[in-house]
Amino acid sequence: MSTPRALVITGPGTNRDPDCALALRRAGAAVTLASAHQLRTSPEVIEGADIAVVAGGFSYADALGAGRVLAVELTRGLGERLGVFVERGGLLLGICNGFQVLTRAGLLPGALGHNAGGHFLCDWVELAPEPSSHCVWTRGLADPIHCPIAHGEGRYVHDDPDALHAAGQVALRYASPNPNGSVADIAGVCDTTGRILGLMPHPENHVLDRQHPRRRHVTPGRHLGLALFVNAVEAVRGR
């Protein structure tokens, strides 16, 4: 069985690309990193990938709005290839700033606004996988996922969260207190295919037990964000 191929997409100001690469490698994927500029000049790079992740950080210093410039660069640079990537079964993940990019690019429903408290948040949260979701990345997960957040514009906004839930597109909710005022405690959503996922917390920063601030009080191997990446790799292997 061939090794699934993953592409980590970066941009000026992203800073979680090494963490995403580590998570994907630990999940069993072969990883390539490419900037949005490289993809604009060589868009065929995405054609060789099974999984793509838009890394978090502060792309283009969040100029003109968080994720807006990177979203424009990706959609213009890749054009129809991004849609073709998903249509042929590719799995796409946007984390934090990457989530903002995917909503601004129109690939995921809703939008991200400033935190309800009006300030940047850096803390750990617990995420509950939504059992009724058809999201490939969270399929079959039952244990809460523990991972950090680091955002100032992480409040998820949608005009009909009940319809989103009924459509199976709510993938994750905050199981710990809602940190940013997101509607219906939504932490992550997927598209109608279940292959595109966006979330504000950083699962790539909890792929090793020792990364948890309360690691001595948590059962080893449980609650890892690594589970999302393993799901993606296994989905590709199972085709």
C-alpha positions as CSV (number, residue, x, y, z in Angstrom):
1,M,0.0,0.0,0.0
2,S,1.5,3.4,-1.0
3,T,2.1,6.0,1.6
4,P,-0.6,8.8,1.5
5,R,0.9,12.1,0.3
6,A,0.2,15.3,2.2
7,L,0.8,19.0,1.3
8,V,1.2,21.7,4.0
9,I,0.3,25.1,2.5
10,T,2.1,28.1,4.0
11,G,2.2,31.8,3.5
12,P,4.1,34.8,4.8
13,G,3.3,34.9,8.5
14,T,2.1,31.3,9.0
15,N,3.9,29.7,11.8
16,R,2.3,26.3,12.4
17,D,3.6,24.6,9.3
18,P,6.3,22.5,11.0
19,D,3.7,21.4,13.6
20,C,1.3,20.3,10.8
21,A,4.1,18.4,9.1
22,L,5.0,16.6,12.3
23,A,1.4,15.6,12.9
24,L,1.0,14.3,9.4
25,R,4.2,12.3,9.5
26,R,3.3,10.8,12.8
27,A,0.0,9.8,11.3
28,G,1.8,8.0,8.5
29,A,1.9,10.5,5.6
30,A,4.7,11.6,3.4
31,V,4.8,15.4,3.7
32,T,5.7,18.3,1.3
33,L,5.6,22.0,2.3
34,A,4.8,24.6,-0.3
35,S,4.0,28.3,-0.1
36,A,1.0,29.9,-1.7
37,H,3.4,31.7,-4.0
38,Q,5.0,28.4,-5.1
39,L,1.6,27.0,-5.8
40,R,0.7,30.0,-7.9
41,T,3.8,29.4,-10.1
42,S,3.5,25.6,-9.9
43,P,-0.2,24.8,-9.3
44,E,0.3,21.2,-10.4
45,V,1.9,20.4,-7.0
46,I,-1.5,19.9,-5.4
47,E,-2.3,17.3,-8.0
48,G,0.2,14.9,-6.4
49,A,-1.4,15.3,-2.9
50,D,-4.1,13.2,-1.2
51,I,-4.3,15.5,1.8
52,A,-3.8,19.3,2.1
53,V,-3.5,21.4,5.2
54,V,-3.6,25.2,5.3
55,A,-1.4,26.0,8.3
56,G,-2.2,28.5,11.0
57,G,-0.5,31.7,12.1
58,F,-0.9,35.3,10.9
59,S,-0.7,35.1,7.1
60,Y,0.2,38.4,5.6
61,A,0.0,39.9,9.1
62,D,-3.8,39.5,8.8
63,A,-3.8,42.5,6.6
64,L,-7.2,43.5,5.3
65,G,-8.7,40.9,7.6
66,A,-7.5,37.6,9.0
67,G,-6.8,35.2,6.2
68,R,-8.2,37.4,3.4
69,V,-5.0,37.9,1.4
70,L,-3.9,34.3,1.6
71,A,-7.4,33.2,0.5
72,V,-7.2,35.4,-2.5
73,E,-3.7,34.1,-3.4
74,L,-4.8,30.5,-3.1
75,T,-8.0,30.8,-5.1
76,R,-6.4,32.8,-7.8
77,G,-3.2,30.8,-7.9
78,L,-4.8,27.4,-7.9
79,G,-8.0,28.3,-9.6
80,E,-10.1,25.3,-10.5
81,R,-7.4,22.9,-9.3
82,L,-8.4,23.4,-5.7
83,G,-12.0,22.3,-6.5
84,V,-10.8,19.4,-8.6
85,F,-8.6,18.3,-5.7
86,V,-11.6,18.0,-3.4
87,E,-13.8,16.5,-6.1
88,R,-11.4,13.7,-6.8
89,G,-11.4,12.8,-3.1
90,G,-8.7,15.0,-1.7
91,L,-9.0,15.9,2.0
92,L,-8.5,19.6,3.0
93,L,-8.0,21.0,6.5
94,G,-7.7,24.6,7.6
95,I,-6.5,25.3,11.1
96,C,-7.0,28.7,12.9
97,N,-5.8,31.2,10.3
98,G,-6.2,28.3,7.8
99,F,-9.9,28.1,8.8
100,Q,-10.3,31.8,8.2
101,V,-8.7,31.3,4.8
102,L,-11.2,28.5,3.9
103,T,-14.2,30.5,4.9
104,R,-13.1,33.5,3.0
105,A,-12.4,31.4,0.0
106,G,-16.0,30.1,0.1
107,L,-15.0,26.5,0.8
108,L,-16.6,26.4,4.2
109,P,-19.8,27.9,5.5
110,G,-20.0,30.8,8.0
111,A,-17.3,33.3,9.0
112,L,-15.0,34.1,11.9
113,G,-15.3,37.3,13.9
114,H,-13.4,38.9,16.7
115,N,-13.6,37.1,20.0
116,A,-16.6,38.1,22.1
117,G,-14.2,39.2,24.9
118,G,-12.4,41.5,22.6
119,H,-8.9,40.2,23.2
120,F,-6.5,37.6,22.0
121,L,-6.8,34.2,23.7
122,C,-4.1,31.6,24.3
123,D,-5.2,28.6,26.4
124,W,-6.1,24.9,26.2
125,V,-9.6,23.7,25.4
126,E,-11.5,20.5,25.1
127,L,-13.3,19.6,21.9
128,A,-16.2,17.1,21.6
129,P,-16.6,15.4,18.2
130,E,-20.2,15.7,17.0
131,P,-21.5,12.1,16.5
132,S,-24.0,13.1,13.8
133,S,-21.3,14.7,11.6
134,H,-20.3,13.2,8.3
135,C,-16.8,14.8,8.6
136,V,-14.1,12.4,7.5
137,W,-11.5,13.9,9.8
138,T,-13.6,13.3,13.0
139,R,-15.3,10.0,11.9
140,G,-15.6,7.5,14.7
141,L,-14.0,9.7,17.4
142,A,-15.6,9.6,20.8
143,D,-13.0,10.9,23.2
144,P,-12.8,14.7,23.7
145,I,-9.7,16.2,22.0
146,H,-7.5,18.5,24.1
147,C,-5.5,21.2,22.2
148,P,-4.5,24.8,22.5
149,I,-6.1,27.9,21.0
150,A,-4.3,31.1,20.0
151,H,-6.5,33.6,18.2
152,G,-8.1,37.0,18.3
153,E,-10.7,36.3,15.6
154,G,-12.0,32.9,16.4
155,R,-15.7,33.5,17.1
156,Y,-17.6,31.3,14.6
157,V,-20.6,33.0,13.1
158,H,-23.4,31.3,11.1
159,D,-27.0,32.5,10.6
160,D,-28.5,29.0,11.0
161,P,-26.4,26.7,13.2
162,D,-29.4,24.2,13.5
163,A,-29.5,23.7,9.8
164,L,-25.7,23.3,9.8
165,H,-26.1,20.6,12.4
166,A,-28.9,18.9,10.6
167,A,-26.8,18.7,7.5
168,G,-24.0,16.9,9.4
169,Q,-21.6,19.8,9.0
170,V,-20.9,20.6,12.6
171,A,-17.8,18.5,13.3
172,L,-16.6,19.8,16.7
173,R,-18.0,21.7,19.6
174,Y,-16.3,23.2,22.6
175,A,-16.7,20.8,25.5
176,S,-14.9,23.1,27.9
177,P,-16.3,26.7,28.3
178,N,-16.8,28.4,25.0
179,P,-13.7,30.7,24.8
180,N,-14.7,33.1,22.1
181,G,-18.5,33.3,21.8
182,S,-18.8,31.0,18.8
183,V,-22.4,30.3,18.0
184,A,-23.8,27.0,19.4
185,D,-20.3,26.3,20.8
186,I,-19.1,25.3,17.3
187,A,-15.3,24.8,17.1
188,G,-15.1,23.1,13.7
189,V,-17.2,22.7,10.6
190,C,-17.0,20.7,7.4
191,D,-18.3,21.1,3.9
192,T,-21.2,19.0,2.5
193,T,-18.8,16.2,1.3
194,G,-17.2,15.9,4.8
195,R,-13.7,16.1,3.2
196,I,-13.0,19.8,4.0
197,L,-12.7,20.7,7.7
198,G,-11.9,23.9,9.4
199,L,-11.3,24.5,13.1
200,M,-9.9,27.3,15.3
201,P,-8.0,25.2,17.9
202,H,-4.7,23.6,17.1
203,P,-4.8,19.8,17.1
204,E,-1.3,19.7,15.5
205,N,0.0,21.0,18.8
206,H,-1.1,18.0,20.8
207,V,0.3,15.0,18.9
208,L,2.6,13.8,21.7
209,D,1.6,13.2,25.3
210,R,4.3,15.4,26.7
211,Q,2.8,18.5,25.0
212,H,-0.2,18.5,27.3
213,P,0.3,21.0,30.2
214,R,-1.4,18.5,32.6
215,R,0.2,15.4,31.0
216,R,0.6,13.6,34.4
217,H,-3.2,13.8,35.0
218,V,-4.3,12.6,31.5
219,T,-4.3,9.0,30.3
220,P,-1.4,8.5,27.8
221,G,-2.6,8.3,24.2
222,R,-6.0,9.7,24.9
223,H,-7.3,13.2,23.8
224,L,-4.6,13.7,21.3
225,G,-5.2,16.0,18.3
226,L,-3.2,13.4,16.3
227,A,-6.5,11.5,16.0
228,L,-7.7,13.9,13.3
229,F,-4.6,13.4,11.2
230,V,-4.7,9.6,11.6
231,N,-8.3,9.6,10.4
232,A,-7.4,11.4,7.3
233,V,-4.5,9.1,6.5
234,E,-6.6,6.0,7.1
235,A,-9.4,7.4,4.9
236,V,-6.9,7.7,2.0
237,R,-5.5,4.2,2.7
238,G,-9.0,2.8,2.7
239,R,-10.0,3.9,-0.7
